[in-house]
Amino acid sequence: MELTVRELKEEDLEKFQEFWKFQDEEANRFYVHFLVQDPKERARLFLNESSDKIIVLKDNSIIGWGHLTHHPDYPETPSLGIIIKPEFRNQGIGHLIMKRLIQLGKEKKYKGLYLTASKYNLRAIHLYLEFGFKLIEERTDGVVVMRYEY
Ligand SMILES: CC(C)(COP(=O)(O)OP(=O)(O)OC[C@H]1O[C@@H](n2cnc3c(N)ncnc32)[C@H](O)[C@@H]1OP(=O)(O)O)[C@@H](O)C(=O)NCCC(=O)NCCS
């Protein structure tokens, strides 16, 4: 599969809006930004937020998205998020994005990265552990908090 991994740019907006049009039970459960129902609005929100933004393209269409979202109170430890279009999952694309995001974080000299995930999201947790994230807290609401240290 011929894939391109690169940063998301302003001019990708239309493609990015296309990307978000899929329906997905897994994302409804596990990806909090799916609470924003309208795919166009979701794309705009992500494009405008303060974050490092990575996409994977196949045949000029976006099939995966990952981000390190900045928080004003924790500038040295942004939070990581990632989602792959359902039909492209389990084919190593999550790995490509994780690798690039961790590399980007290193270049930007972040101290670490953190993320939250549902404890039932076994595939995502498997991926995060593989890349060196450590479990730092399991909350009573079934959410796990994980952290990567540079
Ligand atoms: C989680 C997600 C981003 C992973 O991306 P992906 O492209 O499917 O991941 P990859 O194919 O690169 O790697 C998946 C790994 O999980 C493993 N895996 C798959 N299903 C699994 C399961 N049920 N339990 C444990 N591990 C599992 C695979 O074997 C592979 O590991 P390996 O490298 O050791 O073989 C993707 O599945 C997704 O978009 N899920 C919905 C959105 C989401 O949950 N985002 C994360 C929110 S915290």
The ligand as an SDF file (V2000), in Angstrom:
LIG
                    3D

 48 50  0  0  0  0  0  0  0  0999 V2000
   -6.6830    2.2820   17.9740 C   0  0  0  0  0  0  0  0  0  0  0  0
   -6.3170    2.5320   16.5210 C   0  0  0  0  0  0  0  0  0  0  0  0
   -5.9100    3.9860   16.3400 C   0  0  0  0  0  0  0  0  0  0  0  0
   -5.1210    1.6230   16.1440 C   0  0  0  0  0  0  0  0  0  0  0  0
   -4.7350    1.8360   14.8130 O   0  0  0  0  0  0  0  0  0  0  0  0
   -4.4420    0.6050   13.8280 P   0  0  0  0  0  0  0  0  0  0  0  0
   -3.9730    1.1390   12.5420 O   0  0  0  0  0  0  0  0  0  0  0  0
   -5.6280   -0.2850   13.8320 O   0  0  0  0  0  0  0  0  0  0  0  0
   -3.2300   -0.0710   14.6290 O   0  0  0  0  0  0  0  0  0  0  0  0
   -2.0480   -0.9920   14.0500 P   0  0  0  0  0  0  0  0  0  0  0  0
   -2.5670   -1.8680   12.9820 O   0  0  0  0  0  0  0  0  0  0  0  0
   -0.8710   -0.1340   13.7320 O   0  0  0  0  0  0  0  0  0  0  0  0
   -1.6700   -1.8290   15.3680 O   0  0  0  0  0  0  0  0  0  0  0  0
   -2.6450   -2.5200   16.0810 C   0  0  0  0  0  0  0  0  0  0  0  0
   -1.9990   -3.4080   17.1110 C   0  0  0  0  0  0  0  0  0  0  0  0
   -3.0130   -3.8430   18.0410 O   0  0  0  0  0  0  0  0  0  0  0  0
   -3.1010   -5.2710   18.0420 C   0  0  0  0  0  0  0  0  0  0  0  0
   -4.5000   -5.5870   18.3040 N   0  0  0  0  0  0  0  0  0  0  0  0
   -5.5410   -5.6150   17.4510 C   0  0  0  0  0  0  0  0  0  0  0  0
   -6.6790   -5.9340   18.0910 N   0  0  0  0  0  0  0  0  0  0  0  0
   -6.3480   -6.0980   19.4020 C   0  0  0  0  0  0  0  0  0  0  0  0
   -7.0760   -6.4520   20.5820 C   0  0  0  0  0  0  0  0  0  0  0  0
   -8.3830   -6.6690   20.5370 N   0  0  0  0  0  0  0  0  0  0  0  0
   -6.4020   -6.5380   21.7560 N   0  0  0  0  0  0  0  0  0  0  0  0
   -5.0610   -6.2960   21.8280 C   0  0  0  0  0  0  0  0  0  0  0  0
   -4.3220   -5.9660   20.7270 N   0  0  0  0  0  0  0  0  0  0  0  0
   -4.9550   -5.8670   19.5380 C   0  0  0  0  0  0  0  0  0  0  0  0
   -2.5800   -5.6640   16.6830 C   0  0  0  0  0  0  0  0  0  0  0  0
   -2.1510   -6.9960   16.6880 O   0  0  0  0  0  0  0  0  0  0  0  0
   -1.4190   -4.6740   16.5170 C   0  0  0  0  0  0  0  0  0  0  0  0
   -0.3590   -5.0190   17.3440 O   0  0  0  0  0  0  0  0  0  0  0  0
    1.0530   -5.6620   16.8290 P   0  0  0  0  0  0  0  0  0  0  0  0
    1.8080   -4.5570   16.2180 O   0  0  0  0  0  0  0  0  0  0  0  0
    1.7080   -6.1350   18.0860 O   0  0  0  0  0  0  0  0  0  0  0  0
    0.6760   -6.7300   15.8800 O   0  0  0  0  0  0  0  0  0  0  0  0
   -7.4960    2.1950   15.5570 C   0  0  0  0  0  0  0  0  0  0  0  0
   -7.8780    0.8880   15.7680 O   0  0  0  0  0  0  0  0  0  0  0  0
   -8.6930    3.1320   15.6900 C   0  0  0  0  0  0  0  0  0  0  0  0
   -8.8110    4.1050   14.9300 O   0  0  0  0  0  0  0  0  0  0  0  0
   -9.6300    2.8450   16.6420 N   0  0  0  0  0  0  0  0  0  0  0  0
  -10.8270    3.7020   16.8410 C   0  0  0  0  0  0  0  0  0  0  0  0
  -10.4820    5.0540   17.4230 C   0  0  0  0  0  0  0  0  0  0  0  0
   -9.7630    4.9110   18.7370 C   0  0  0  0  0  0  0  0  0  0  0  0
  -10.0930    4.0670   19.5480 O   0  0  0  0  0  0  0  0  0  0  0  0
   -8.7590    5.7800   18.9440 N   0  0  0  0  0  0  0  0  0  0  0  0
   -7.9760    5.7740   20.1790 C   0  0  0  0  0  0  0  0  0  0  0  0
   -8.7090    6.4690   21.2660 C   0  0  0  0  0  0  0  0  0  0  0  0
   -7.8500    6.3200   22.8240 S   0  0  0  0  0  0  0  0  0  0  0  0
  1  2  1  0
  2  3  1  0
  2  4  1  0
  2 36  1  0
  4  5  1  0
  5  6  1  0
  6  7  2  0
  6  8  1  0
  6  9  1  0
  9 10  1  0
 10 11  2  0
 10 12  1  0
 10 13  1  0
 13 14  1  0
 14 15  1  0
 15 16  1  0
 15 30  1  0
 16 17  1  0
 17 18  1  0
 17 28  1  0
 18 19  1  0
 18 27  1  0
 19 20  2  0
 20 21  1  0
 21 22  1  0
 21 27  2  0
 22 23  1  0
 22 24  2  0
 24 25  1  0
 25 26  2  0
 26 27  1  0
 28 29  1  0
 28 30  1  0
 30 31  1  0
 31 32  1  0
 32 33  2  0
 32 34  1  0
 32 35  1  0
 36 37  1  0
 36 38  1  0
 38 39  2  0
 38 40  1  0
 40 41  1  0
 41 42  1  0
 42 43  1  0
 43 44  2  0
 43 45  1  0
 45 46  1  0
 46 47  1  0
 47 48  1  0
M  END
$$$$
